């Protein structure tokens, strides 16, 4: 008998809780589809793929909708995770720091100065920590400053979200170690986490497995695939692979205890910026950027979160290192943000995290 019919009186959240308690079978996967597919259709999102983490392990993984015209999404479909690439790149730097190969507070200029900054003395102020915490003073991308990298504020004087900062620290790591950044990422982060289907640049195994982006009207777009790495964007992977990455963070793989504590710390305080007006009443005790993640501290819990948005793409991931739980969600639709809160509720995500996220939208 269909579980949805047997328990028609339950809310979707309670229904999914029952599915998790009693095990996850093919029949129950169909029952989950009965809840998620209408959500996709209603919000005009092409597909969603997600994984949940409980007890430090992947507990549930599913995919629904279309990865491409006439092609169903699956748990092995590869998604452009957009800015959720940043935590992976940040972890490369943190593991190099853990191994004593670099210091987060050393000046980067003896090893790398972007040619666009050669005449600007402020380039000598830049450190890896500033890049990871979004305090380089750069715009997000150099196309916003006339196609050349330039400071829009002095380094270390305030928050400014910047993909360029991540690319800068990646170049520094290459110059200091003498190793290509993708090789560093593979050796230090991807291989230890078993991320065999994750890459910054195009690979033969990607062919036929990529979720094509779709705009807000459902029109298919062309996929963006990098031919040279972008430390802040365009990594392709799956939610289960990313969940393995998160689990490696929970387990402290390749990290010193001090680096692990640092990642869970608010280093760039954004409370005054985020908690204004009606949001002030629901503001966390601390909120801001740590190295690679937004850090939210509320009711004794610490949440690490990141999102990603490119044309036709929206992704979100969060985890609670104390509870060893989390959720990874990838979509290939511009309307992806519309399904995040309903899906988090459906997946029984932490109510404090949901309340924080709901207050931001």
C-alpha positions as MATLAB code, in Angstrom:
seq = 'XXXXXXXXXXXXXXXXXXXXXXXXXXXXXXXXXXXXXXXXXXXXXXXXXXXXXXXXXXXXXXXXXXXXXXXXXXXXXXXXXXXXXXXXXXXXXXXXXXXXXXXXXXXXXXXXXXXXXXXXXXXXXXXXXXXXXXXXXXXXXXXXXXXXXXXXXXXXXXXXXXXXXXXXXXXXXXXXXXXXXXXXXXXXXXXXXXXXXXXXXXXXXXXXXXXXXXXXXXXXXXXXXXXXXXXXXXXXXXXXXXXXXXXXXXXXXXXXXXXXXXXXXXXXXXXXXXXXXXXXXXXXXXXXXXXXXXXXXXXXXXXXXXXXXXXXXXXXXXXXXXXXXXXXXXXXXXXXXXXXXXXXXXXXXXXXXXXXXXXXX';
ca = [
       0.000    0.000    0.000;
       1.262    3.471   -0.858;
       2.731    5.208    2.207;
       1.210    8.543    1.202;
      -2.253    6.936    1.219;
      -1.707    5.075    4.466;
      -0.626    8.278    6.184;
      -2.661   10.822    4.235;
      -3.350   12.712    7.442;
       0.345   13.482    8.003;
       2.056   16.675    6.960;
       4.861   16.272    4.356;
       7.450   16.812    7.117;
       5.947   14.120    9.330;
       5.601   11.811    6.351;
       9.272   12.106    5.451;
      10.251   11.559    9.060;
       8.300    8.305    8.972;
      10.077    7.289    5.754;
      13.467    7.849    7.371;
      12.571    5.912   10.525;
      11.335    2.877    8.619;
      14.172    2.747    6.122;
      14.398    4.096    2.595;
      13.092    1.745   -0.088;
      12.266    2.185   -3.741;
       8.578    2.484   -2.842;
       9.310    5.223   -0.356;
      11.465    7.000   -2.920;
       8.346    7.171   -5.093;
       6.437    8.631   -2.184;
       9.043   11.354   -1.819;
       8.746   12.010   -5.559;
       5.006   12.593   -5.015;
       5.956   15.491   -2.767;
       8.938   17.000   -4.589;
       7.897   16.816   -8.250;
       4.808   19.007   -7.751;
       7.051   21.521   -5.994;
       9.371   21.598   -9.009;
       6.456   21.973  -11.386;
       4.836   24.742   -9.357;
       8.019   26.801   -9.107;
       9.264   26.043  -12.652;
      12.540   24.466  -11.562;
      13.972   21.919  -13.996;
      15.436   19.538  -11.427;
      16.744   19.151   -7.912;
      19.291   16.760   -6.477;
      19.951   16.594   -2.762;
      21.709   14.676   -0.018;
      21.187   14.754    3.725;
      23.799   14.053    6.386;
      22.936   12.535    9.763;
      25.377   11.196   12.290;
      28.246   12.253   10.047;
      27.108   10.027    7.174;
      24.987   10.445    4.071;
      21.491    9.409    5.133;
      19.410   10.105    2.046;
      20.127   11.055   -1.576;
      17.625   11.673   -4.353;
      17.158   13.534   -7.624;
      13.971   14.587   -9.401;
      13.098   16.458  -12.572;
      14.974   16.902  -15.834;
      18.731   17.339  -16.153;
      18.297   18.172  -19.834;
      15.424   18.018  -22.344;
      13.936   14.542  -22.013;
      16.708   13.379  -19.659;
      15.802   12.574  -16.057;
      18.070   13.823  -13.295;
      19.739   11.109  -11.243;
      21.928   10.919   -8.166;
      24.966   10.836  -10.495;
      23.945   13.922  -12.502;
      26.660   16.565  -12.323;
      25.695   20.116  -11.356;
      27.563   23.373  -11.653;
      27.696   24.326   -7.979;
      28.624   27.953   -8.696;
      29.946   29.670   -5.546;
      29.738   26.496   -3.487;
      33.117   25.926   -5.157;
      34.583   28.416   -2.682;
      34.511   26.149    0.407;
      36.448   23.498   -1.548;
      39.063   26.039   -2.626;
      39.244   27.491    0.878;
      39.880   24.011    2.238;
      42.916   23.648   -0.044;
      44.411   26.726    1.593;
      43.438   25.599    5.109;
      45.045   22.197    4.646;
      48.216   23.786    3.282;
      48.232   25.968    6.407;
      47.656   22.914    8.606;
      50.674   21.257    6.993;
      52.845   24.335    7.547;
      53.173   24.960    3.805;
      51.875   28.505    4.173;
      50.564   30.888    6.820;
      47.141   32.480    6.637;
      48.631   35.798    7.770;
      51.722   35.973    5.591;
      51.890   38.604    2.846;
      51.189   37.134   -0.580;
      53.178   39.658   -2.585;
      56.602   37.918   -2.446;
      55.036   35.056   -4.411;
      52.175   36.620   -6.330;
      51.063   40.085   -7.379;
      48.473   40.299  -10.115;
      49.941   42.368  -12.981;
      46.996   44.760  -12.724;
      48.129   45.643   -9.182;
      51.853   45.947   -9.830;
      51.861   49.700   -9.224;
      49.489   49.671   -6.247;
      51.284   49.429   -2.873;
      48.128   48.021   -1.257;
      48.854   44.687   -2.949;
      51.556   44.203   -0.292;
      48.882   44.162    2.406;
      47.027   41.123    1.072;
      47.110   37.859    3.030;
      45.414   34.463    2.471;
      43.117   35.112    5.436;
      41.805   38.318    3.823;
      41.011   36.399    0.631;
      39.165   33.584    2.424;
      37.210   36.036    4.629;
      36.276   38.369    1.716;
      38.325   41.332    2.940;
      40.682   41.819   -0.023;
      38.979   45.041   -1.092;
      38.309   43.669   -4.590;
      34.982   43.706   -6.386;
      33.426   40.304   -6.978;
      34.880   40.117  -10.509;
      37.269   42.351  -12.391;
      34.709   42.917  -15.128;
      33.058   45.196  -12.560;
      36.170   47.403  -12.488;
      36.678   47.889  -16.197;
      38.158   44.461  -16.893;
      41.163   45.030  -14.638;
      41.673   43.923  -11.060;
      41.483   46.945   -8.769;
      40.799   47.806   -5.149;
      37.434   49.344   -4.365;
      38.430   49.651   -0.686;
      41.616   49.156    1.278;
      42.417   45.526    2.143;
      41.269   44.394    5.573;
      38.861   47.275    6.134;
      35.537   45.537    5.575;
      33.508   42.781    3.973;
      33.230   42.653    0.206;
      32.247   39.362   -1.407;
      34.884   38.584   -4.007;
      35.495   35.685   -6.343;
      38.626   37.512   -7.427;
      39.961   37.169   -3.887;
      39.648   33.396   -4.114;
      41.348   33.316   -7.486;
      44.115   35.487   -6.048;
      44.856   33.207   -3.108;
      44.774   30.178   -5.427;
      47.457   31.782   -7.612;
      49.475   32.528   -4.505;
      49.243   28.886   -3.384;
      50.458   27.742   -6.803;
      53.426   30.088   -6.730;
      54.404   29.248   -3.163;
      54.104   25.459   -3.489;
      55.149   25.099   -7.110;
      52.079   22.907   -7.740;
      49.070   23.629   -9.987;
      46.010   24.532   -7.941;
      43.878   21.738   -9.381;
      46.553   19.220   -8.400;
      46.628   20.648   -4.879;
      42.852   20.374   -4.670;
      42.913   16.808   -5.954;
      45.622   15.684   -3.560;
      44.579   17.582   -0.441;
      40.785   17.638   -0.639;
      39.108   15.640   -3.398;
      41.018   12.363   -3.142;
      40.856   12.120    0.676;
      37.082   12.629    0.499;
      36.630   10.085   -2.301;
      35.360   12.785   -4.669;
      36.081   10.957   -7.905;
      33.420   12.827   -9.902;
      34.288   16.396   -8.929;
      36.371   18.779  -11.034;
      37.074   22.451  -11.667;
      37.560   21.995  -15.412;
      36.080   19.906  -18.202;
      36.650   16.145  -18.052;
      35.706   13.382  -20.530;
      33.536   11.710  -17.887;
      31.309   14.766  -17.697;
      29.902   14.210  -21.186;
      26.225   13.290  -21.097;
      25.964   13.662  -17.312;
      25.652   17.437  -16.836;
      22.503   19.209  -15.654;
      21.846   21.966  -18.168;
      20.764   25.269  -16.667;
      17.265   26.609  -17.255;
      16.017   30.183  -16.947;
      13.047   31.420  -14.908;
      10.668   30.541  -17.740;
      12.038   27.021  -18.046;
      13.964   27.712  -21.257;
      17.099   25.595  -21.550;
      20.440   27.366  -21.558;
      23.940   26.257  -22.462;
      26.116   24.872  -19.693;
      29.167   26.795  -18.547;
      32.205   24.537  -18.216;
      35.626   25.951  -17.378;
      38.677   25.085  -19.449;
      40.952   26.655  -16.839;
      40.129   26.575  -13.160;
      38.136   29.256  -11.365;
      38.690   28.880   -7.636;
      35.382   30.603   -6.862;
      33.029   29.048   -9.407;
      32.079   26.350  -11.937;
      33.078   23.194  -10.077;
      30.942   20.254  -11.225;
      29.933   17.577   -8.727;
      26.959   15.782   -7.168;
      25.286   16.311   -3.781;
      26.562   12.955   -2.521;
      30.113   13.910   -3.500;
      29.730   17.267   -1.775;
      28.285   15.531    1.272;
      31.479   13.447    1.368;
      33.445   16.696    1.368;
      31.381   18.028    4.288;
      31.903   14.763    6.166;
      35.666   15.145    5.721;
      35.380   18.587    7.355;
      33.389   17.136   10.237;
      36.113   14.531   10.710;
      38.942   17.080   10.540;
      40.680   15.339    7.630;
      44.018   16.999    6.898;
      43.462   19.782    9.399;
      45.082   20.869   12.615;
      42.696   21.441   15.563;
      43.356   25.184   15.397;
      42.385   25.352   11.719;
      39.254   23.355   12.380;
      38.246   25.788   15.141;
      39.048   28.714   12.869;
      36.716   27.481   10.148;
      33.846   27.478   12.653;
      34.599   31.038   13.811;
      33.089   34.327   12.659;
      36.084   36.252   11.345;
      34.249   38.921    9.366;
      31.328   40.062   11.509;
      28.204   40.883    9.483;
      25.653   41.087   12.282;
      25.170   44.835   12.066;
      24.705   44.572    8.312;
      22.328   41.589    8.258;
      20.278   42.148   11.406;
      18.390   45.331   10.633;
      14.720   46.216   10.710;
      12.384   43.232   11.089;
      15.359   40.845   10.984;
      16.770   42.182   14.252;
      14.301   40.161   16.346;
      15.474   36.857   14.849;
      19.151   37.668   14.610;
      21.680   34.986   15.589;
      24.137   35.611   18.407;
      26.882   35.760   15.769;
      26.790   35.781   11.985;
      29.450   36.503    9.416;
      32.153   34.935    7.303;
      34.654   32.334    8.336;
      37.268   30.932    5.957;
      35.158   29.531    3.137;
      31.742   29.529    4.800;
      29.136   31.832    6.257;
      29.040   31.038    9.982;
      25.804   31.342   11.960;
      25.764   30.833   15.728;
      22.318   30.560   17.258;
      20.868   28.834   20.343;
      24.179   27.152   21.095;
      24.499   25.721   17.581;
      27.005   26.551   14.866;
      25.875   26.345   11.246;
      28.188   26.652    8.261;
      26.426   27.606    5.050;
      27.167   28.525    1.459;
      25.040   29.179   -1.583;
      25.785   29.390   -5.271;
      24.104   31.223   -8.133;
      25.006   31.327  -11.805;
      22.631   31.836  -14.766;
      20.125   28.999  -14.538;
      21.712   27.531  -11.398;
      21.072   27.739   -7.656;
      22.708   25.654   -4.933;
      22.765   25.624   -1.149;
      24.529   23.587    1.478;
      24.728   23.801    5.240;
      25.929   21.665    8.103;
      26.092   21.635   11.881;
      29.491   20.211   12.910;
      28.275   19.639   16.476;
      25.242   17.596   15.482;
      27.120   16.131   12.480;
      24.142   16.848   10.273;
      23.449   18.860    7.151;
      21.739   19.171    3.772;
      23.159   19.711    0.279;
      20.765   20.915   -2.465;
      21.616   21.521   -6.135;
      19.200   22.843   -8.771;
      19.530   23.678  -12.449;
      16.915   26.418  -12.468;
      16.954   30.168  -12.011;
      13.954   29.707   -9.721;
      15.918   27.325   -7.515;
      15.749   29.668   -4.503;
      11.966   29.221   -4.423;
      12.146   25.540   -3.526;
      14.869   25.705   -0.875;
      12.765   26.470    2.204;
       9.950   24.035    1.319;
      12.508   21.327    0.621;
      14.437   21.972    3.842;
      11.196   21.669    5.775;
      10.337   18.495    3.913;
      13.761   17.079    4.767;
      13.390   17.897    8.463;
      16.350   20.262    8.445;
      17.228   21.998   11.696;
      14.402   24.431   12.591;
      16.815   27.089   13.863;
      18.615   27.102   10.530;
      15.327   27.230    8.630;
      14.153   30.159   10.790;
      17.377   32.043   10.101;
      17.125   31.434    6.361;
      13.443   32.320    6.249;
      14.159   35.650    7.939;
      16.616   36.541    5.183;
      14.132   36.200    2.307;
];
